Amino acid sequence: MASATVTEEAPVSPTASKPSGKRGLDRRPGLSRKLPYLLLAPAVLLELLIHIVPMLVGIWMSFVKLTRAFIANWAAAPSAGLNNYRVAVDFDGAVGQGLLKSFGVTIAFSLITLALAWGLGMAAAVALQPPFRGRSVVRTLFLVPYALPAYAGILTWNFMLQRDTGAVNHILVENLGLSTDRPFWLIGGNALVSLITVAVWKLWPFAFLTLMAGLQSIPRDIYEAAAVDGAGTVRQWRNITLPALRPVNLVLVLVLFLWTFSDFNTPYVLFGTAQPPAGDLITFHIYNASFLTWNFGSGAAMSVLLLIFLMIVTGAYLIITGRRSRRA
């Protein structure tokens, strides 16, 4: 017969259930206070190395005569004071006129691209909101341009937009017969159309993805109640979807504007180093002003002016939208 002896369990210490890591921090309160800063330190260090330090160097370059003569020894470059800025904003001079024209092209490019990318993203997100067979496949296909490497996608558009061998002219002229002559898409006045087309193709999936995520948070009961009350699709979109997506749209519009205004990859890959006047975006204009003339001080001054403009636009946008949100 087995023994029925019952051993008495030892009392459990209150500190025995605590994780070992927690006990270690309790024993070392100094480490507990420093832990958040230690975890943030790598991110802060990378931010300094990648963004802050180059920005400060660029600001310093805008105040010196950094030309080809001093490219091997930046420290020997003489001071230029505010002369680089005076030349950049002198709209009677060739440099100022070129910068002003490039600024106008960039404004038009950014606003049209933003409107088209947002409109296409909103239309696709609303259209794919009701469940149907194959919806996941369609959503995945819509995200392909955003998933592709930007360089590969833009380079493909470059081949498609060639005048003699491109697929665009082949479809428009030979298949559809919309024109008798093959138009130029990468030079002349059509360059801005090509630039906007490629930028919208690249950006609208991001708008679609963001708005689709925002639509998931709107209860379907609201739409069903509105439909019972006789509200049509357009009225539901105007009175339910748009107000509910307001926080998402505030961030999305700002991000799309900043991305398009500072876009460099699209014109660089699409046009090469010889951009047409109709596609002379300001980032590419600054690049050419720096590396074609070897006047890095002037290019740095233009970059600082661009940074100031974007900071003013962002601050004004946040202040205006913040006031409207508090009044709503």
N, C-alpha and C positions, 0 to 999 in steps of 0.2 A: 504494500500500500504506500502510495506516495505520500511524502510528508506535506502537511498543509500549513507549513510555517510561512507566515506573511512578514516580510521585512518592512520596516517603517521607512518611508521615503524621507530623504533629507529636505529641509525647508529650502525653498527657492529664494535666492537672493534677489532683491529688486533690480539690481544692476546686471543680473545674469542674462536677461532677455534683450539687453541693448546690443545693437550691432557693434562689432569691434571697431569700425571706423568712427562711429559716434563717440565711443569711449576714448579713442585716441584724441579726438578734437576736444573733448571735455578736459582731458588732462593737459592739453596745450591750447589755452584760450587765445594765445597770440597767433597760432597757426589758423584758428577758426576765423579770426578777423582778417587775416591776409589772404585766405583762400579765394574769395571773389576776385581780388586784384591779380592773383597769380593766374587764375583761369582766363582773365581778360587780357593779360599781358601779351600773349602771342598775337591776338587780333589787333591790338593797338600798335604793336611793333610793325606788323605787316602793313597796316593802314599808313603808318608814317613812311615806310620805305616805298610803298607803291604809289601813294597819292600825295601826301603832304610834302615830303621832301622834293619830288619833282616839281610840284606847284611852286614852292618857294624858290627853287632854282630858276624856274621860268620867269617869276616876278623879278628876280635879280637880273636876268638876261635882258629884260625889257628896258633897263636903265643904263645899259652899256652898249658901246659900238662893237658888237661881236660879229665881225665879218671874217672872210676867208683868211685875212692876214693874222688873225688871233685865234684861229680854230685849234691850233696845236697848244696854245697856252691861254686859256680863258682868263686867268687871273691878270694877264697883262692888258686886257681890253680896257680902253679908256672909258671914262664915264660919259654918258650921253645925256644925262639929266632927263628932262621930259621931251627931248627932241623926237624920239621914236613915236611917242604918243601924238605929238603935234603933226607929224607927217601922216600918221594913220587917219586922223580926224580932219585933215585939211582937204575938204571935198572939192576945192578948186585945183588941186594937184592930181597927178596921174594915179598915185598910190591911194589917195582918199577916194577918188572917183571909182576906182576898181573895187575897193572894199565896200563902198556904199551899194554899188550894183550887185555885188555878190550877196550882200545882206538882204537886198530885196528879193533876189532869186531864192535865197534860203527861207525867207518868211513865206513866200508863195508855196514852195515845195513842202514846208512843214505843215502849213494849215491844210492844204489839199490832201496830203498823205494822211494826216491825222483824221480828217473827216471821213475819207474813204475807208481807212482801216477800221475805225470805230463803227461805221455804218455796216460794213460787211460782217464784222464780228458780232454786232448786235443782231442782225438779221439771221445769221447762222445759228446763234445761241437760242433765239426764240423759236426758230423753225425746228430745231432738234430737241426742244424741251418735252413735247408729248412723246410718250413711249411708242415705239413701233419696231418691227422686226428689222434687224440690221442697223439699228441706231449706233451701236458701239463701233461698227465698222466705218460708218460715215464719219463719226467723230474722229476716229483715228486717221482717216484719209485727210481730213481738214488740217490736222496738226503736222502733216508731213513737211510743209515748207518751213515750219518753225524748228523741226527736228533736224533738218539737213544742215550741214556745215555752211555757214554764210558764204564763204569763198566759193565753194563748189556750186551753190545755187546761183550766185551772181554771174559766175563764169559761164554757166550754161545759158543764162539769159543773153550774155554777150554773143555767144554763137548763134542763138536764135534770132537776134536782132541785126545780124549782118545783112547788108543790102542785097548782095548777089547770091549768097548761099544760105541765108537764114530761113528758118521755118516760118517766121511771121510773114515775111513778104511772099513766101511760096503759098501760104494759105490765103492771104488777102488778095494777091494779084492773080495768081494762076488758078486757084480753086474757086474763090468767090467772085473774082472779077470786079472788085471794088475800086480798082485803080488801074490805069494803063501803064504807069511808070512805077518802078520800084522805088519807094521813098527811102531816104536815109534816116535811120533811127538813132545813130550814135553820134551824129554831127548835125549842125544846123538847129533849127527851131524845134525839131522833134526830140531833141535830147532831153528836154525837161519832161516830156510825156514818158519817155523810156525810163527815166530816173524815178518818176512817181510810180509807174507800173511795177517796177522791181521792188521798190521800197514797200508798197502796199502788199505785194505778194509775200514779202518777208515778214511784215508786221501784223497783218490781220489775224493770223492764227493765235497770236498772243492775246489780242483783244477778245477773240472768240473764247479762248480758254478761261480768261478772267471773268468775263460776263456769264459764261455758262456756270462757273462755280458760284457766282452771286445768285443766279436764278435758282440754284438748288436750295437756297435758304428761304425762299418765298413759299409759304404753305399753299398747296393746291386748293384748299378749301376756299381761299379768297377768290380765286378765279371761278370756281364753281358757283359761289354765291353771286358774283358779279354776272355770270352768264344767266342765272335764274332771274336776275333783275333786268335782263335784257341788254346788258353791255356787250357790244361786239368786240372783235379781236383788237381793232385799233384803239378803242376806248379802254379796254383792259390794259393794253400796253402803255397808254398815256397816263392812266390814273393809278395803275397798280405797279407795273413793272418799273417804269422810270423812277417814281419816288422810292421804291424799295431798293433800287440799285444806285441811288445817289451816292452813298459812301464809296462804293466800288468805282463809280464813274469819276469821282473827284480825283482819286489816285491814278486811275488808268489814263485819263486825259493828260495829266501832268507828266507821267512817265513817257507816254507816246510822244509828247511834244519835245521833251528833252532828248529823247533818243533820235528823233528825226532831225532836230536842229543841229545836233552834234554828230550826225552820221558822217563817217569818213570812208568806211569800207565800200559802201555801194558805189559812189562816184569813182573811187580809185580803181576798183576791179572792173567796173563797167567801161570806163573811158581811158584808163591808163593815166599817164602823166600829162597828156595833152587834153584837158577837159574843154568842151565847147562852151562858149559864153552862156548859152541857155541852161547849162548844167553846172555852172560854176558855184557850187555850194561854198559856204564861208570856211568850213574846215579845210576843204581842198584848196581854197584860195590862200589860206594861211600857209599850208604846206608848200605850195609853189612859191609863195613870197619868201619863204625861208630857204628852201633848198635849190631853187633855180637862180636866185640872186645872191645866195650865200650871205644874206643879211639876217642873221638869226635874232638880232636885237629887235628889228622891226617886226619880224614874225612873232616874237614873244610878246611885244606890245599889243599886237592884234589879238593874240590869245587871251591876254589879260582883259582886254575890252570885251571879248566874247564871254569870258567868265563873269564879269561884272553884269553884263546884260542878262545872262541866264539867272544869276542870283536875284536881280531885281524882279524879273518876270516871276520866278518861283515865289519870292516873298510876297509880291502883290497878289498872286493867285491864291496863296494860302490865307492871306488876310481877308480877301474878299469872300472866298468860299466859307471861311470860318465865321464871318459875320452873318452870312445868309443862313448857315446851319443853326446859329444861336437864335435867329429870328423865327426859324421854321418851328 
